[in-house]
Amino acid sequence: MSSFETIQIRRQGHVATLSLSRPDRLNAVTNGMFDELHKAFDAFDADDSVRAVIVTGEGRAFCAGAEISQGADAFYSEEERNEATSGRDAGGMMTLRIFRSLKPVIAAINGPAVGFGATMTLPMDVRLASENAKFGFVFGRRGIVPEAASSYFLPRVVGINRALRWCLSGALFPASEALQAGLVSEICAPDDLLARAMQIAQEIAENVAPVSAALTRQMLWRGLGMTDPMEAHIIDSAAIIARSQSADAAEGVASFFQKRAPAFADRVSADMPAFFPWWEAPAFKRL
C-alpha cells in the first residue's frame, strides 16, 4: 500500500482501517485527499487479503466537509470549471467509488461529520457513531445544494421526509437523532468505537466468502433502483447458480457440518462470476 499524506492506512489481519488524517483541519477534504481516497479504495479492491474496510477520522472530528478556508473556490476551482470534464462533483465521484467497492465498508464516525463528512458515509454498509458525533447536511447554509450523490442515497437510507428536513434546515443534529432515523445503527462510547467497528469487520472477514460479500453488497445496493421484483429475481438466480457451483459453497457446507471456521479460497480479483458486473450489460435484465 502506497504512503499517503492526508490519510493513514493500518492493517489488522484481513481488515484495513483508513483514517482521514488532517486533524488540525478537522479532516476537511481537499482535492489531494480525494485523489488518495480513490487510490486507497482501488488498492483495497485489488488486494485479496483485505476483506473489510473501516473508515474513521483522526483527532476529534470524522470530517468537517470540504476545506473552504480559501472561500467559495473550494467547492469548484476556476480551473475545474473550465475543464472539458467539469460538471462532475468530486464528492460524488468519491461516493460512487465507495458504492462500487468490492469489499464491505464500515464507517466509525468518531466526531463531527458535516457536509461531505456526512454524505461520504451514505454508500458505506455499516455506520457506527461515537457519542461525540454530530451530523449536518449544511449545504443550503453555505449557499449550495446536497452533493456526493446524497440526493439518491439519503432518502433511501432515512426516508424522504427526514432527508428533506435535514437538508432544508442545514442544522446540526446529535448521534441520538441519527440513530433514531437509521442513519447509524449503533452509538458507542468514544473509547469503544473502533473496537466495535473492528469486531464487526472481523466477523465479516472471518466468516463470509469474499466473493459472496462482494456480490451481496452490489445486489442489495443496486436493488434500491429496481422497479420490478423480476429484476431482482434475474440477478439472484444468476448469482445463486454461479455460487452454488463454486468451491466456496462446498467449503461453506463442509465447515458448517464439521463445526469449524471456513477457509474460503475464491478470490475477488479472479473468481467473480462471468455475469459480473451485470449493470454494465442492460440486455442481462431482459433475460
Disulfide bonds with the S-S distance in Angstrom:
none
